[in-house]
């Protein structure tokens, strides 16, 4: 046994070695794939009865080239982490977030005089509200990579409230991924899987809403229980010593001694950004928001332009710090609208946060060299989190290049042939869950497994919808523990939580969620549910 939990880099490297060893034991195999149209997009899927063994490709020195391949494959996430880290370092140099957190907590504390809030607990309401919001984001539009940017905000908030960095990660990252697992309208999992399974897109909505509610309730209950335990005795936190980094940052910010002022540069930024927003409000007066298969056109950009003009003026009259917080709020609003209305991904979101950082620095009267220096300091501080994302991605390349993933899938399909309904669905679910550990991409896994699983579902007279739900749960829960998830590794790196510490803390809860997921699959076999035919 290790006397202490190894560094995340060490753990991932040994997992790469283990994957390489498997390529020497498991024979190589491949399915023939074809390209089909799914919901208007081309997807490469597995053809039925096309598996064949191929010459094994044992991996040796590739354990080192896998690092390079992993960095290239996850370059978008790595750059995203570096840009977000640099942008927030510029923003944090103004102490705006610390001032905002302290001001927020002061106002919240005043609510304790009311009996209702004394009984329920203001902190519980805050944590619940944040988790509900992110769970909805995960369930509706598949929020995942976006949570990386929010860890920088919610970890200091959790520390300031008397909790630890784990609570900060849970209320945004875990909440979004619980919503992702219990997805209602997620186009990246449900949309693709149902399209490949050839069933109506977003059908079975009613039962999925119930599943989302059950999973979200369990997640919130667990986090509130843990948060209450840590608040009573902070030393019980597995990251108590590690959180000294965050406690020092929170405590060393002399918020009380801050001089509230508004430089002329801040007014210039307000005028400039108002004009930019007005331009886009005129050129793009309506935005088509797509949620599931429903689409609504709303004048969001004109509304945002007017709101920014008004809120920017009043926050500037108060202090540049509150104006910068206003910039942060509108960054988040534009992020949500960009994802739902314009199909934004990490490139656009990275640019959005970089712009936020640059304009925050200008508003705070930083020079051009000063902004560059702050950005580099932020990128340096978060470099480890960015690099480990690429390292973890190397595991997938070893298994793919070793040609063992298809062999594992084929072995499963053969074993399912002699099982009954419950056992077959259970094995499907367990396999999807296990496969997610080495293939965290939901869309890629859907293209690989759904064509085969739906055929078995037809043979044993199980609804294809049940197969999709098994895929959905299997794709979701282990995202919160797999070392191959760039989002998880990125969030943990930003929060300064070692991967080993996180796994030791969360594994029992993940097992419980997996068990609950299996229980939620059973009614689809024995109860007549809308969409499950």
NUVOKE-523969 format. One record per residue (C-alpha): residue in three letters; residue number from 1; x, y, z. Coordinates in pm, 1 decimal. Each point is the difference from the previous one (the first is absolute). Layout:
N
PT    aa     i         px         py         pz
PT   Ala   NUM          X          Y          Z
...
***
This chain:
533
PT    aa     i         px         py         pz
PT   Unk     1        0.0        0.0        0.0
PT   Unk     2      108.6      355.7      -63.6
PT   Unk     3       80.9      195.8      311.3
PT   Unk     4     -164.4      293.1     -169.4
PT   Unk     5     -222.1       39.9     -304.4
PT   Unk     6      220.0       27.2     -312.4
PT   Unk     7        4.6      310.7     -215.4
PT   Unk     8     -265.5       11.9     -272.9
PT   Unk     9      270.9      -22.9     -268.4
PT   Unk    10      132.4     -318.0      163.1
PT   Unk    11     -344.9     -161.9       14.9
PT   Unk    12      -76.2       79.3     -363.3
PT   Unk    13      338.8     -125.3     -117.7
PT   Unk    14      -53.9     -335.5      171.0
PT   Unk    15     -345.4      -21.9     -159.6
PT   Unk    16      164.3       52.5     -339.8
PT   Unk    17      239.5     -285.3       79.1
PT   Unk    18     -295.3     -220.3      101.4
PT   Unk    19     -179.8       80.1     -325.7
PT   Unk    20      314.9      -92.0     -193.3
PT   Unk    21       17.5     -334.1      184.6
PT   Unk    22     -361.6      -77.4      -98.0
PT   Unk    23       92.5       33.1     -365.6
PT   Unk    24      235.2     -296.6       47.4
PT   Unk    25     -274.2     -215.8      155.8
PT   Unk    26     -319.7       89.3     -190.4
PT   Unk    27       -3.2      -98.8     -368.9
PT   Unk    28      -45.4      275.1     -255.9
PT   Unk    29     -335.9       41.5     -165.4
PT   Unk    30     -199.8      249.9     -203.4
PT   Unk    31     -353.4       73.6     -113.6
PT   Unk    32      -67.8      133.5     -347.3
PT   Unk    33     -142.7      349.9       23.3
PT   Unk    34     -225.6      200.0     -227.5
PT   Unk    35      -92.4      367.1      -11.8
PT   Unk    36     -366.5       91.1       48.1
PT   Unk    37     -193.0      323.1       56.5
PT   Unk    38     -117.9       50.1      360.0
PT   Unk    39     -211.2      308.9       73.2
PT   Unk    40      153.3      180.4     -295.2
PT   Unk    41      361.5      -93.8       80.6
PT   Unk    42      222.7     -275.9     -131.9
PT   Unk    43       83.1     -273.9      250.8
PT   Unk    44      224.0     -302.4      -42.9
PT   Unk    45     -177.7     -303.7      147.6
PT   Unk    46       70.9     -371.5       31.0
PT   Unk    47     -153.9     -235.7     -257.3
PT   Unk    48     -179.6     -305.9      138.1
PT   Unk    49      177.2     -338.9      -16.1
PT   Unk    50      314.8      166.0     -131.0
PT   Unk    51      246.1      -88.8      277.8
PT   Unk    52      317.2     -175.7     -103.7
PT   Unk    53      326.6      -73.2      172.6
PT   Unk    54      305.4      182.3     -124.0
PT   Unk    55      366.5      -26.9       71.9
PT   Unk    56       72.6      110.1      354.4
PT   Unk    57      187.5      324.2       45.3
PT   Unk    58      169.2      -21.5      341.5
PT   Unk    59      102.9      341.7      124.1
PT   Unk    60      356.1       54.1      123.5
PT   Unk    61      183.2      326.1      -55.9
PT   Unk    62     -340.3      150.1      -91.4
PT   Unk    63      -50.4       68.5      371.6
PT   Unk    64      219.9      302.8      -65.3
PT   Unk    65     -145.8      105.3     -333.8
PT   Unk    66     -344.4      -21.8      160.6
PT   Unk    67       88.4      313.8      197.0
PT   Unk    68       51.5      194.9     -321.1
PT   Unk    69     -314.0     -143.6     -158.7
PT   Unk    70     -197.1       78.0      314.3
PT   Unk    71      119.3      360.1        2.0
PT   Unk    72      -91.8       40.5     -366.6
PT   Unk    73     -340.9     -163.7       45.0
PT   Unk    74      -88.5      211.9      302.3
PT   Unk    75      165.1      317.4     -124.1
PT   Unk    76     -332.2      184.9        6.7
PT   Unk    77      -60.9      -84.3      366.7
PT   Unk    78      362.2       72.9       94.1
PT   Unk    79       -7.6      341.0     -167.7
PT   Unk    80     -341.4       65.8      152.4
PT   Unk    81      136.8      -64.6      350.7
PT   Unk    82      303.2      223.0      -58.4
PT   Unk    83     -208.3      285.4     -141.1
PT   Unk    84     -260.1      -19.5      277.0
PT   Unk    85      272.8      -17.0      264.2
PT   Unk    86      178.3      302.5     -143.8
PT   Unk    87     -322.9      197.5      -41.0
PT   Unk    88     -111.8      -59.7      356.8
PT   Unk    89      343.6       89.0      134.1
PT   Unk    90      -38.0      341.4     -164.4
PT   Unk    91     -348.9       35.5      144.8
PT   Unk    92      110.1     -118.8      346.4
PT   Unk    93      281.3      257.5        9.4
PT   Unk    94     -267.9      262.1       63.4
PT   Unk    95     -135.0     -194.3      303.4
PT   Unk    96     -343.4       30.6     -159.0
PT   Unk    97     -107.9     -361.0       61.1
PT   Unk    98      111.3       16.0      363.3
PT   Unk    99     -187.6      326.1       48.9
PT   Unk   100     -306.0     -147.4     -168.9
PT   Unk   101       10.5     -317.3      211.5
PT   Unk   102       37.1      195.4      325.1
PT   Unk   103     -279.3      239.4      -96.8
PT   Unk   104     -222.4     -295.0      -96.3
PT   Unk   105       67.1     -180.5      326.9
PT   Unk   106      -67.9      315.2      202.9
PT   Unk   107     -341.9       38.0     -162.0
PT   Unk   108      -77.9     -369.0       37.8
PT   Unk   109       93.4        5.8      368.4
PT   Unk   110     -270.4      259.8       61.5
PT   Unk   111     -260.6     -255.3     -105.9
PT   Unk   112       81.8     -209.3      306.2
PT   Unk   113     -222.0      224.2      211.5
PT   Unk   114     -307.1     -149.4     -165.1
PT   Unk   115     -130.6     -322.5      155.1
PT   Unk   116      -45.3     -176.1     -334.4
PT   Unk   117      364.0       51.1      -97.9
PT   Unk   118      115.2      -92.2      350.1
PT   Unk   119     -181.7     -330.2      -29.2
PT   Unk   120       94.6      -85.0     -358.2
PT   Unk   121      344.5      158.8        2.6
PT   Unk   122      104.0      273.2     -242.3
PT   Unk   123      311.7     -192.4     -101.5
PT   Unk   124     -212.5     -302.8      -88.0
PT   Unk   125     -220.4      214.9     -222.2
PT   Unk   126      301.6      149.8     -177.0
PT   Unk   127      162.4     -337.4      -68.6
PT   Unk   128     -332.0     -150.9     -110.6
PT   Unk   129      -78.4      288.4     -236.5
PT   Unk   130      343.5      -17.4     -165.5
PT   Unk   131      -16.0     -377.4      -38.8
PT   Unk   132     -351.3       12.4     -145.0
PT   Unk   133      110.4      258.1     -256.7
PT   Unk   134      300.3     -202.3     -116.0
PT   Unk   135     -194.3     -326.7        1.4
PT   Unk   136     -255.8      161.4     -231.1
PT   Unk   137      283.4      119.4     -226.7
PT   Unk   138      140.2     -353.8      -12.9
PT   Unk   139     -340.3     -155.7      -68.9
PT   Unk   140     -111.3      249.1     -265.2
PT   Unk   141      306.4       82.4     -209.9
PT   Unk   142      264.5     -235.7      132.3
PT   Unk   143      215.8      247.5      191.2
PT   Unk   144      336.3     -163.3       60.3
PT   Unk   145      314.7      180.7     -115.9
PT   Unk   146     -157.6      330.9      102.0
PT   Unk   147       17.6      -97.7      368.6
PT   Unk   148      378.2       39.0       -8.1
PT   Unk   149      -42.1      378.8       -5.6
PT   Unk   150     -237.6       -2.1      297.9
PT   Unk   151      231.0     -192.4      233.9
PT   Unk   152      209.9      316.3       29.0
PT   Unk   153     -307.8      181.6      134.2
PT   Unk   154     -163.9     -257.6      224.7
PT   Unk   155      303.3     -143.2      178.9
PT   Unk   156       84.8      339.2      159.3
PT   Unk   157     -371.4       44.7       79.7
PT   Unk   158      -12.4     -338.1      174.0
PT   Unk   159      317.0       78.3      196.8
PT   Unk   160     -141.4      336.8      104.8
PT   Unk   161     -319.2     -171.2      121.8
PT   Unk   162      201.5     -232.7      223.5
PT   Unk   163        4.0     -305.4     -227.1
PT   Unk   164      279.6     -153.8     -208.3
PT   Unk   165      106.2      -13.9     -363.6
PT   Unk   166     -185.9     -329.5      -47.9
PT   Unk   167     -330.2      176.4       73.3
PT   Unk   168       98.7      271.1     -249.7
PT   Unk   169       58.5     -260.8     -271.0
PT   Unk   170     -317.4     -190.8       88.5
PT   Unk   171     -243.3      290.8      -24.8
PT   Unk   172       97.2       71.0     -361.4
PT   Unk   173      187.1     -296.2     -152.4
PT   Unk   174     -175.6     -288.8      178.3
PT   Unk   175     -341.3      165.4      -27.5
PT   Unk   176       40.1       49.0     -375.9
PT   Unk   177      109.2     -360.3      -50.2
PT   Unk   178     -280.8     -142.5      210.3
PT   Unk   179     -230.8      199.0     -226.6
PT   Unk   180      200.3     -131.0     -296.5
PT   Unk   181      -60.8     -359.5      116.5
PT   Unk   182     -370.7       62.9       55.7
PT   Unk   183      -19.9      201.3     -320.6
PT   Unk   184     -338.3      111.4     -127.0
PT   Unk   185       86.3      172.9     -328.9
PT   Unk   186      378.0      -40.7      -29.5
PT   Unk   187       72.1        0.7     -375.9
PT   Unk   188      348.6     -150.3       47.1
PT   Unk   189     -121.2     -320.9      163.9
PT   Unk   190     -375.9      -49.9      -32.8
PT   Unk   191      -30.4      174.9     -335.1
PT   Unk   192      278.3     -201.1     -165.1
PT   Unk   193      -86.4     -332.5      167.4
PT   Unk   194     -369.8       22.0      -87.3
PT   Unk   195       81.4      103.3     -354.8
PT   Unk   196      227.1     -302.4      -46.4
PT   Unk   197     -258.0     -226.2      169.7
PT   Unk   198     -260.5      131.8     -247.4
PT   Unk   199     -252.6      106.2      262.0
PT   Unk   200     -166.0      344.3       25.5
PT   Unk   201      243.8      265.5      119.7
PT   Unk   202      -49.3       90.9      368.6
PT   Unk   203     -280.3     -253.0       39.3
PT   Unk   204      -51.3     -148.8      346.9
PT   Unk   205       28.4      352.1      140.4
PT   Unk   206     -242.2      -55.8      288.5
PT   Unk   207      194.4     -285.7      158.6
PT   Unk   208      332.6      175.5      -58.6
PT   Unk   209     -124.3      302.2      193.4
PT   Unk   210      -82.1     -226.5      292.3
PT   Unk   211      346.6     -161.4      -20.0
PT   Unk   212      162.8      344.6       -7.3
PT   Unk   213     -197.0      105.1      308.4
PT   Unk   214       96.5     -313.7      195.0
PT   Unk   215      370.2       25.1      -88.2
PT   Unk   216       17.8      374.2       65.3
PT   Unk   217     -173.3      -43.0      337.1
PT   Unk   218      251.4     -268.6       97.9
PT   Unk   219      292.8      215.2     -112.6
PT   Unk   220     -114.2      309.3      187.6
PT   Unk   221      -75.6     -201.4      313.9
PT   Unk   222      345.8     -156.8       -5.6
PT   Unk   223      182.1      330.4      -48.9
PT   Unk   224     -204.1      175.1      272.3
PT   Unk   225       76.0     -285.0      241.4
PT   Unk   226      370.6       18.7      -75.9
PT   Unk   227        6.7      381.8       12.3
PT   Unk   228     -170.2        2.9      340.0
PT   Unk   229      252.7     -251.7      130.9
PT   Unk   230      294.4      208.8     -121.8
PT   Unk   231     -143.3      322.5      138.2
PT   Unk   232      -21.6     -156.8      347.0
PT   Unk   233      358.9     -124.9      -16.6
PT   Unk   234      208.5      124.3     -297.2
PT   Unk   235      285.1     -235.0       93.6
PT   Unk   236     -214.6     -295.9     -111.8
PT   Unk   237       41.3      112.9     -358.1
PT   Unk   238      240.5     -222.2     -197.9
PT   Unk   239      134.7      317.8     -159.8
PT   Unk   240       24.7      207.2      318.8
PT   Unk   241      378.8       43.6      -26.1
PT   Unk   242       -8.1       41.6     -376.0
PT   Unk   243     -263.5      270.9       31.4
PT   Unk   244      253.1      220.0      175.7
PT   Unk   245       69.0      136.8     -349.1
PT   Unk   246     -360.0      120.5      -31.6
PT   Unk   247      -31.8      113.5      362.8
PT   Unk   248      313.0      209.5      -38.8
PT   Unk   249     -136.2      158.3     -318.2
PT   Unk   250     -333.1       78.6      164.2
PT   Unk   251      144.6      122.7      328.8
PT   Unk   252      285.9      204.2     -144.4
PT   Unk   253     -234.2      209.8     -210.9
PT   Unk   254      -43.1      314.0      209.6
PT   Unk   255     -354.2       63.2     -113.1
PT   Unk   256      -75.1      236.1      285.3
PT   Unk   257      293.3      221.8      -94.7
PT   Unk   258      -83.2       19.3     -369.3
PT   Unk   259      -42.5      347.9     -142.7
PT   Unk   260     -319.8       12.8     -201.4
PT   Unk   261       63.4      207.2     -308.9
PT   Unk   262      -84.1       21.1     -368.4
PT   Unk   263      283.4       81.6     -241.8
PT   Unk   264      -74.6      182.2     -323.9
PT   Unk   265      110.4     -313.2     -186.8
PT   Unk   266     -297.2     -187.0      149.2
PT   Unk   267     -241.1      254.7     -148.1
PT   Unk   268      171.7      -39.6     -337.2
PT   Unk   269      -42.7     -379.1       20.0
PT   Unk   270     -368.5       45.1       84.0
PT   Unk   271      -58.8      228.0     -297.8
PT   Unk   272      195.7     -223.6     -237.5
PT   Unk   273     -171.3     -323.4      105.0
PT   Unk   274     -340.7      168.2       -8.8
PT   Unk   275       64.8      102.1     -361.4
PT   Unk   276      117.2     -352.0      -88.6
PT   Unk   277     -308.2     -154.2      158.9
PT   Unk   278     -221.3      256.4     -174.3
PT   Unk   279      155.7      -93.8     -334.4
PT   Unk   280      -78.8     -370.2       49.1
PT   Unk   281     -343.8       86.2      135.3
PT   Unk   282      -75.5      181.9     -327.7
PT   Unk   283      157.5     -256.0     -233.4
PT   Unk   284     -140.1     -302.0      190.3
PT   Unk   285     -327.3      123.5      153.5
PT   Unk   286     -129.1     -350.5       76.4
PT   Unk   287      166.8     -315.3      123.1
PT   Unk   288     -139.9     -347.2      -67.5
PT   Unk   289       31.8     -198.7      322.9
PT   Unk   290      -11.7     -375.1      -52.7
PT   Unk   291      -95.8     -221.7      294.2
PT   Unk   292      -58.2     -358.2     -101.5
PT   Unk   293     -209.9        4.0     -315.0
PT   Unk   294     -166.5      329.4       94.7
PT   Unk   295      122.5      331.8     -137.7
PT   Unk   296      -90.6      350.0      113.2
PT   Unk   297      113.8      334.8     -138.8
PT   Unk   298       63.4      270.3      259.3
PT   Unk   299      151.0      352.4      -15.5
PT   Unk   300      273.0      -95.4      245.7
PT   Unk   301      289.8      206.8     -137.2
PT   Unk   302     -200.4      326.9        2.4
PT   Unk   303     -113.0      -78.8      355.4
PT   Unk   304      358.5      -69.9      107.4
PT   Unk   305      122.0      324.1     -159.7
PT   Unk   306     -257.2      208.1      190.0
PT   Unk   307       62.2     -184.9      326.6
PT   Unk   308      376.6       42.0      -30.2
PT   Unk   309      -38.0      371.2      -70.3
PT   Unk   310     -212.9       46.8      313.4
PT   Unk   311      180.3     -234.9      239.7
PT   Unk   312      339.3      113.7     -123.7
PT   Unk   313      -83.7      363.6       77.6
PT   Unk   314     -118.4      -68.0      354.5
PT   Unk   315      283.8     -241.3       85.8
PT   Unk   316      256.1      250.3     -126.7
PT   Unk   317     -149.6      268.3      224.6
PT   Unk   318       60.3     -236.4      290.2
PT   Unk   319      347.0     -136.9      -84.2
PT   Unk   320      200.9     -160.8     -277.8
PT   Unk   321       -5.9     -323.3      201.9
PT   Unk   322     -375.2      -33.6      -40.3
PT   Unk   323       27.3       92.3     -367.1
PT   Unk   324      245.1     -287.2      -49.2
PT   Unk   325     -243.0     -232.9      178.3
PT   Unk   326     -264.0      128.8     -240.4
PT   Unk   327      231.1      -96.5     -288.3
PT   Unk   328       26.6     -348.8      150.3
PT   Unk   329     -378.1      -30.7       26.0
PT   Unk   330      -51.0       98.6     -364.2
PT   Unk   331      278.3     -236.2     -104.6
PT   Unk   332     -200.1     -284.0      154.3
PT   Unk   333     -322.5      120.2     -165.2
PT   Unk   334      164.7       16.9     -342.1
PT   Unk   335      151.6     -344.2       62.1
PT   Unk   336     -343.1     -155.7       55.9
PT   Unk   337     -153.8      175.5     -300.3
PT   Unk   338      302.0      -81.7     -216.8
PT   Unk   339      -27.5     -369.9       80.7
PT   Unk   340     -378.3      -23.4      -37.7
PT   Unk   341      -44.1      241.8     -287.9
PT   Unk   342      319.1       -0.8     -204.0
PT   Unk   343      157.9     -340.2       62.9
PT   Unk   344      303.9      132.5      182.8
PT   Unk   345      264.3     -239.5      124.0
PT   Unk   346      335.7       41.7      174.8
PT   Unk   347      154.0      228.1     -264.9
PT   Unk   348     -273.3      262.5       23.7
PT   Unk   349      -28.7      -35.0      376.5
PT   Unk   350      377.5       37.5       38.1
PT   Unk   351      -10.5      319.7     -205.1
PT   Unk   352     -289.0      128.7      211.1
PT   Unk   353      187.2      -47.8      327.0
PT   Unk   354      321.1      141.2     -146.3
PT   Unk   355     -190.0      312.7     -101.7
PT   Unk   356     -143.9       20.7      351.3
PT   Unk   357      349.2      -18.1      147.7
PT   Unk   358      147.9      259.8     -234.3
PT   Unk   359     -282.2      251.3       50.7
PT   Unk   360       10.6      -59.5      376.2
PT   Unk   361      368.5       88.1       -3.0
PT   Unk   362      -57.3      312.4     -210.1
PT   Unk   363     -285.8      110.1      227.5
PT   Unk   364      231.2      -41.5      299.4
PT   Unk   365      256.8      231.1     -167.0
PT   Unk   366      250.9     -279.1      -70.9
PT   Unk   367      253.7       69.2     -274.0
PT   Unk   368       29.1     -226.3     -303.7
PT   Unk   369      317.6     -156.0      141.8
PT   Unk   370     -169.6      -34.7      337.4
PT   Unk   371     -292.2     -191.1     -152.5
PT   Unk   372      239.1     -230.9     -187.9
PT   Unk   373      199.8      -64.3      317.2
PT   Unk   374     -312.8      -82.8      197.5
PT   Unk   375     -124.6     -231.3     -274.4
PT   Unk   376      330.6     -189.3       -5.8
PT   Unk   377       -3.0      -32.1      378.7
PT   Unk   378     -350.0     -147.1      -15.3
PT   Unk   379       94.4     -240.1     -278.2
PT   Unk   380      306.6     -107.0      196.9
PT   Unk   381     -206.1      -57.9      313.9
PT   Unk   382     -239.5     -227.2     -186.6
PT   Unk   383      254.9     -170.6     -228.2
PT   Unk   384       -0.2     -327.6      195.6
PT   Unk   385     -376.1      -33.7      -39.2
PT   Unk   386       30.9       57.0     -375.1
PT   Unk   387      284.6     -246.5      -53.4
PT   Unk   388     -159.4     -286.6      192.2
PT   Unk   389     -301.5       19.2     -232.7
PT   Unk   390      218.8      -91.1     -295.2
PT   Unk   391      179.5     -267.4      199.9
PT   Unk   392     -327.6     -169.0       97.3
PT   Unk   393     -115.9       -0.2     -362.0
PT   Unk   394      297.4     -221.7      -80.4
PT   Unk   395     -178.5     -296.0      162.5
PT   Unk   396     -263.6        5.2     -273.1
PT   Unk   397      260.4        7.6     -277.0
PT   Unk   398      176.6     -306.0      139.0
PT   Unk   399     -324.1     -200.7        3.0
PT   Unk   400     -109.7      122.0     -343.5
PT   Unk   401      336.1      -59.1     -163.0
PT   Unk   402       16.9     -337.7      173.1
PT   Unk   403     -333.0      -91.5     -167.1
PT   Unk   404     -154.2     -142.5      318.4
PT   Unk   405     -312.3      214.6       49.0
PT   Unk   406     -198.2     -169.6     -277.6
PT   Unk   407      107.0     -342.0      128.0
PT   Unk   408     -137.5       82.0      344.2
PT   Unk   409     -328.7      116.0     -151.8
PT   Unk   410      -31.1     -314.0     -210.3
PT   Unk   411       62.6     -219.9      302.5
PT   Unk   412     -283.3      172.7      181.0
PT   Unk   413     -248.5      -46.0     -282.7
PT   Unk   414       71.6     -373.7      -11.3
PT   Unk   415      -57.6      -33.0      374.9
PT   Unk   416     -334.6      180.7      -20.9
PT   Unk   417     -152.2     -253.3     -235.8
PT   Unk   418      -95.5     -250.4      271.7
PT   Unk   419     -120.5      243.1      267.6
PT   Unk   420     -351.5      111.1       90.8
PT   Unk   421     -143.1      353.0       -6.4
PT   Unk   422      116.8      124.6      340.2
PT   Unk   423      342.0     -160.7      -23.2
PT   Unk   424       52.0      120.2     -358.2
PT   Unk   425      -92.3      358.0       83.7
PT   Unk   426      217.2      -20.0      311.1
PT   Unk   427      299.1     -123.0     -199.6
PT   Unk   428      -57.7      268.5     -265.8
PT   Unk   429       -7.5      262.0      272.5
PT   Unk   430      310.6     -130.8      176.9
PT   Unk   431      189.4      -18.1     -327.9
PT   Unk   432      -98.1      352.9     -100.6
PT   Unk   433      110.3      115.5      345.6
PT   Unk   434      333.2     -181.2      -23.5
PT   Unk   435       59.0      108.7     -360.0
PT   Unk   436      -47.1      361.6      103.8
PT   Unk   437      310.5      -29.0      216.6
PT   Unk   438      214.3      -42.2     -311.5
PT   Unk   439     -223.5      184.3     -249.9
PT   Unk   440     -160.2      304.2      167.6
PT   Unk   441     -129.9      148.9     -326.5
PT   Unk   442     -375.7      -59.9       -1.6
PT   Unk   443      -47.0       53.3     -372.9
PT   Unk   444      287.3     -233.8      -91.2
PT   Unk   445     -126.2     -267.7      237.4
PT   Unk   446     -353.4       29.0     -138.2
PT   Unk   447      129.5      -54.7     -354.2
PT   Unk   448      196.3     -303.3      118.2
PT   Unk   449     -253.5     -176.1      221.5
PT   Unk   450     -356.9      105.0      -84.7
PT   Unk   451      -18.8     -172.8     -343.1
PT   Unk   452       88.2     -333.4      163.8
PT   Unk   453     -192.4       43.9      325.3
PT   Unk   454     -323.0       89.5     -177.2
PT   Unk   455       16.7     -323.1     -201.6
PT   Unk   456       27.0     -202.7      319.6
PT   Unk   457     -282.8      201.3      151.4
PT   Unk   458     -220.8     -102.8     -292.4
PT   Unk   459       94.7     -368.0       40.7
PT   Unk   460      -90.1      -14.0      370.7
PT   Unk   461     -302.7      227.1      -52.1
PT   Unk   462      131.6      289.4      207.6
PT   Unk   463      -83.4      357.0     -100.2
PT   Unk   464      272.8      179.4     -193.0
PT   Unk   465      -79.0      292.8      225.6
PT   Unk   466      118.6     -210.2      295.4
PT   Unk   467      327.0      -64.0     -183.5
PT   Unk   468       45.2      373.9      -50.0
PT   Unk   469      -74.4       64.5      368.2
PT   Unk   470      257.8     -263.1      101.2
PT   Unk   471      249.8      174.3     -225.3
PT   Unk   472      -93.5      339.2      148.2
PT   Unk   473       53.7     -110.0      360.4
PT   Unk   474      313.2     -193.7      -88.7
PT   Unk   475      141.0      301.4     -178.6
PT   Unk   476      -72.8      239.4      285.6
PT   Unk   477       95.7     -128.8      342.9
PT   Unk   478      356.4     -112.0      -63.0
PT   Unk   479       80.6      334.9     -162.9
PT   Unk   480       47.0      115.9      359.1
PT   Unk   481      276.3     -253.0       70.7
PT   Unk   482      169.0     -106.9     -324.6
PT   Unk   483      360.6      117.5      -43.3
PT   Unk   484      -54.6       26.2     -376.9
PT   Unk   485     -249.5      285.8       40.1
PT   Unk   486      175.8      321.4      -90.9
PT   Unk   487     -275.4      202.5      167.2
PT   Unk   488       33.1     -181.7      334.0
PT   Unk   489      379.5       20.0       -1.4
PT   Unk   490      -17.9      366.2     -100.1
PT   Unk   491     -246.1       89.2      277.2
PT   Unk   492      201.2     -187.7      263.1
PT   Unk   493      319.7      164.1     -117.8
PT   Unk   494     -149.2      347.1       27.3
PT   Unk   495     -138.4      -79.7      346.5
PT   Unk   496      342.0     -141.7      106.1
PT   Unk   497     -160.9     -334.8       93.0
PT   Unk   498      220.4     -302.9      -79.6
PT   Unk   499     -178.0     -261.6     -210.4
PT   Unk   500       72.6     -274.1      254.8
PT   Unk   501     -154.4      203.8      282.2
PT   Unk   502     -311.4       64.4     -207.8
PT   Unk   503      -42.4     -369.4      -89.2
PT   Unk   504       42.5     -106.9      363.0
PT   Unk   505     -267.0      250.1      101.8
PT   Unk   506     -256.2      -53.1     -277.5
PT   Unk   507       12.7     -369.6      -98.9
PT   Unk   508     -264.6     -123.5      246.4
PT   Unk   509     -242.9      269.3     -112.6
PT   Unk   510       61.6      -86.9     -366.7
PT   Unk   511      -72.4     -367.1       74.5
PT   Unk   512     -323.5      104.0      169.1
PT   Unk   513     -100.0      208.3     -304.5
PT   Unk   514       74.9     -296.1     -227.5
PT   Unk   515     -223.8     -219.7      217.5
PT   Unk   516     -278.3      258.4       -9.5
PT   Unk   517       38.5       17.4     -377.9
PT   Unk   518      -61.0     -374.4      -22.6
PT   Unk   519     -312.2       30.0      215.1
PT   Unk   520     -128.0      276.3     -228.2
PT   Unk   521       45.7     -229.6     -300.8
PT   Unk   522     -223.7     -272.8      143.0
PT   Unk   523     -337.4      181.6      -36.3
PT   Unk   524       66.3       32.1     -373.9
PT   Unk   525      -13.8     -380.8      -20.8
PT   Unk   526     -320.0      -60.9      198.4
PT   Unk   527     -204.0      321.8      -14.7
PT   Unk   528     -163.0      155.4     -305.5
PT   Unk   529      170.7      338.4      -31.8
PT   Unk   530      -47.4      266.4     -269.4
PT   Unk   531      267.8      -41.3     -265.1
PT   Unk   532      119.6     -338.5      128.2
PT   Unk   533     -161.7     -235.9     -250.2
***
